[in-house]
Amino acid sequence: MKSTSTSKSSSTSRRTSSRATGSRSGTTAARRAPDAVKSLKNDHAKVKALFKSFEAARSKAEKAKIAAETCLELTVHTRIEEEVFYPAVRKALQKEGELLDEAEIEHASVKTLIEQLKAAEPGTTRFNALYDVIREYVLHHVKEEEREMFPKVKEAKSLDLQALGEQLEARREAVRQEELSGEGSPQALH
């Protein structure tokens, strides 16, 4: 009986020790940024959820809040893509210049629409129409990135997607702080 107890105690001790070790490595893994493609797909999923929330929202205040959050998420996303992701992809996939040019042109269109949305009065038909057009443009852009660009990026042997993901995460936090402090955006929604 005593040996069973000792055996159980020893076994419990090993499990506890391995859990402690596992939790330390789990913490490291949790802190580790997703690879670049996964990071950007996470952004896409977040914005898609905001689009659905906007459709479901009934009050002017709720729509304004969701629109402001959407503008922030899209602004941060476009900036990190343009500043970090696209330059790395352009260098690695030199034959895909047209695909990247198109993505950057789509970004420019969405940025213009975001500025118009920020200037529009929430609750008006113009405000809702601007949001709808932004949603359409972004969903088109996301579809192209996920179906055309990301598969090519994953195949590029010269891209370290993990390191690029870490760069995106670091830049994302800096851009978010700039945007929230007002350094990066001219005006919040009403």
Salt bridges, closest charged atoms under 4 A:
ASP43 OD2 - HIS77 ND1 2.78
ASP43 OD2 - ARG172 NH2 2.58
GLU55 OE2 - ARG135 NH1 3.63
GLU73 OE1 - LYS46 NZ 3.69
GLU73 OE2 - ARG176 NH1 3.11
GLU81 OE2 - HIS77 NE2 3.18
GLU81 OE1 - HIS107 NE2 2.77
GLU81 OE1 - HIS141 NE2 3.70
GLU82 OE2 - HIS107 ND1 2.90
GLU82 OE1 - LYS111 NZ 2.83
GLU83 OE2 - ARG79 NE 3.15
GLU83 OE1 - ARG171 NE 2.51
GLU96 OE1 - LYS152 NZ 3.06
ASP101 OD1 - ARG90 NH2 3.05
GLU104 OE1 - ARG90 NH2 3.17
GLU106 OE2 - HIS140 NE2 3.25
GLU106 OE1 - HIS141 ND1 2.57
GLU115 OE2 - LYS118 NZ 3.81
GLU121 OE2 - LYS60 NZ 3.60
ASP132 OD1 - ARG135 NH1 2.96
GLU144 OE2 - HIS140 NE2 3.20
GLU145 OE1 - HIS44 NE2 2.96
GLU145 OE2 - HIS141 NE2 3.05
GLU146 OE2 - HIS44 ND1 2.72
GLU169 OE2 - ARG172 NH1 2.37
GLU178 OE1 - ARG79 NH2 2.71
GLU178 OE2 - ARG171 NH1 3.53
GLU179 OE2 - ARG79 NH1 3.16
